[in-house]
Amino acid sequence: MKRLSRGLRMLAHCAPIENAKAPDRRMRTALSRAKRIEGFAAQQSFDRAVAKLVQATPVSSEIEEWFANEKMAEGAKRNWRKTAFHPAILAIGIALAVIAVVAWIKFDEQMHAFPGTATAKKLLNVAAMTRPSEFEPVQTEAGTLNDLFFMKYRLEHYDVPPEFSRQRTIGVRVFDDDEAGQVAQISLAEKRIQLFLFPARRDSKTGKPEEFQGWRYIEQEGWTGAVQVRKGVLFMAAVRGPKKDLAPYLSKPKE
Amino acid sequence: MTGEAGKAQDIFQDTLREAAFLAAKGEPPPDRTWFFREARWRCLDVVAQGVQPEQGTNESTEVSPHAPEQIEQLEPEQLAIWISAAPEPQRSALALYYLDEFNYREMMSMLGLKLNELSRAIASGRREFQTWLNATVPAAAPE
C-alpha cells in the first residue's frame, strides 16, 4: 500500500468491509486504486473474517431484553407544522420572504421607472426642504407662468400642463441643479402642491430628449410626484401625501 | 467497554433517558450515531474511574494472507476480549469498524477523530491483532 498517496492510503485503511458501502467519491477512488496494490486483498480478507466473527458473537438474553422496546427510543416524528415552526426553517422562510418583497419592490420600481426618475426623486426632496420664504411671491394662474420663464429666464417650453394651469400660485423660483439643469419651482395655494419644470434627459447617442407617454408616479419619504414630459421638458406635480391626493387633478379633462 | 454488564446496563438506560428527555423537549437525537457517541462518552467516564489497563507498546506484524483461516479458529469471545483490552480510542475504533455498520465519516464523528487518527487506529489494530493471532493460533505451514 506504499504506492498510494498518503490521503488515499489513510482512506484505504478505513475501507468499508463491504465495498458497496463506500460513502463518497474519495473513498471509491481510494478503493479502486488500492485494489491494484499488493496487500489490500489480504487486508480485505482479514477484515471480512473479523467482521464475520463479530457477527457471530452471541448476544445474551439479558442484553436482548434491553432492546425489547427499541422503538421507544425513536424520536417523535416531526409533523409539517413542527418543521415549519423550527427556528432555522422560520428564519430561512422570513429571509426568503424579505428577499422576495425587496425583489418585488425593485422589479416594480423598474417597471415604473422612466427617463429622469432619479432627478425627479431628488426634486421631491427639494420640495420637502423648500421654505415658503425662498419663493418669489407671484400670485397668478400657473398656466400663465410660461411667459415669465421665457422672458425672464429664457426657458423655452416650460409650460404648466392644462391639468394644473388654472391653479393659483403663491410663489415661484428658478434655480440651477447639478443634475437637473435649470429648474422652475412653483408653489400652489391648494394643498401646498409644488410644480417643477426641468429639462428632460437627453439620449447620449442621438442627443434627443428621452420621452415617455402619460403620467408616471414616484414616491419618496411621504411625498408623491406625478411626472409628464412634453417638448423636451419634464413636468412634476409634487404633494406631501399619497398618490390619491394627486389623482383627482390628473383625471380632470383637459381644458 | 465497561467490562461489567451492570455498568453497561446503567449506561444504556442513562443514554435512553437522555434521548427521551431531548425528545420531550422537541429536540430528538438527530441520528443513530448520537446514541453511540453518547453511550461511548458515558462508558469512558465510567472506565476512567476504574482500574486502568497498562499502557504498553504492542508488537505488530503485517496482515497475513493466512489470517482468515487463523481467525476462523477463534471463538468470538476471544476477539471481544482482545478488542476490549486495546487502549482508547483504538478500542472504540476497532469495535465500530468491525461492526460494519458505519462508514468512516460516521466513525470520525462518533469518536471525534481525524481521518489520520482513525486510519492509524484501525491499521495498527490490524497489525497488532495479527501478531496476537500468530501467537495464539499459529498459521498452518505452507504445503
Boltz contact constraints between the chains, C-beta under 6 A:
constraints:
  - contact:
      token1: [A, 10]
      token2: [B, 115]
      max_distance: 6.0
  - contact:
      token1: [A, 10]
      token2: [B, 116]
      max_distance: 6.0
  - contact:
      token1: [A, 10]
      token2: [B, 119]
      max_distance: 6.0
  - contact:
      token1: [A, 13]
      token2: [B, 119]
      max_distance: 6.0
  - contact:
      token1: [A, 13]
      token2: [B, 122]
      max_distance: 6.0
  - contact:
      token1: [A, 13]
      token2: [B, 123]
      max_distance: 6.0
  - contact:
      token1: [A, 14]
      token2: [B, 104]
      max_distance: 6.0
  - contact:
      token1: [A, 14]
      token2: [B, 118]
      max_distance: 6.0
  - contact:
      token1: [A, 14]
      token2: [B, 119]
      max_distance: 6.0
  - contact:
      token1: [A, 14]
      token2: [B, 122]
      max_distance: 6.0
  - contact:
      token1: [A, 17]
      token2: [B, 100]
      max_distance: 6.0
  - contact:
      token1: [A, 23]
      token2: [B, 103]
      max_distance: 6.0
  - contact:
      token1: [A, 23]
      token2: [B, 105]
      max_distance: 6.0
  - contact:
      token1: [A, 42]
      token2: [B, 63]
      max_distance: 6.0
  - contact:
      token1: [A, 42]
      token2: [B, 65]
      max_distance: 6.0
  - contact:
      token1: [A, 43]
      token2: [B, 63]
      max_distance: 6.0
  - contact:
      token1: [A, 45]
      token2: [B, 68]
      max_distance: 6.0
  - contact:
      token1: [A, 46]
      token2: [B, 63]
      max_distance: 6.0
  - contact:
      token1: [A, 46]
      token2: [B, 67]
      max_distance: 6.0
  - contact:
      token1: [A, 49]
      token2: [B, 68]
      max_distance: 6.0
  - contact:
      token1: [A, 49]
      token2: [B, 71]
      max_distance: 6.0
  - contact:
      token1: [A, 50]
      token2: [B, 98]
      max_distance: 6.0
  - contact:
      token1: [A, 51]
      token2: [B, 98]
      max_distance: 6.0
  - contact:
      token1: [A, 51]
      token2: [B, 100]
      max_distance: 6.0
  - contact:
      token1: [A, 53]
      token2: [B, 71]
      max_distance: 6.0
  - contact:
      token1: [A, 53]
      token2: [B, 76]
      max_distance: 6.0
  - contact:
      token1: [A, 53]
      token2: [B, 79]
      max_distance: 6.0
  - contact:
      token1: [A, 54]
      token2: [B, 98]
      max_distance: 6.0
  - contact:
      token1: [A, 56]
      token2: [B, 76]
      max_distance: 6.0
  - contact:
      token1: [A, 57]
      token2: [B, 76]
      max_distance: 6.0
  - contact:
      token1: [A, 66]
      token2: [B, 12]
      max_distance: 6.0
  - contact:
      token1: [A, 73]
      token2: [B, 16]
      max_distance: 6.0
  - contact:
      token1: [A, 73]
      token2: [B, 19]
      max_distance: 6.0
  - contact:
      token1: [A, 75]
      token2: [B, 23]
      max_distance: 6.0
  - contact:
      token1: [A, 75]
      token2: [B, 28]
      max_distance: 6.0
  - contact:
      token1: [A, 75]
      token2: [B, 29]
      max_distance: 6.0
  - contact:
      token1: [A, 76]
      token2: [B, 23]
      max_distance: 6.0
  - contact:
      token1: [A, 76]
      token2: [B, 28]
      max_distance: 6.0
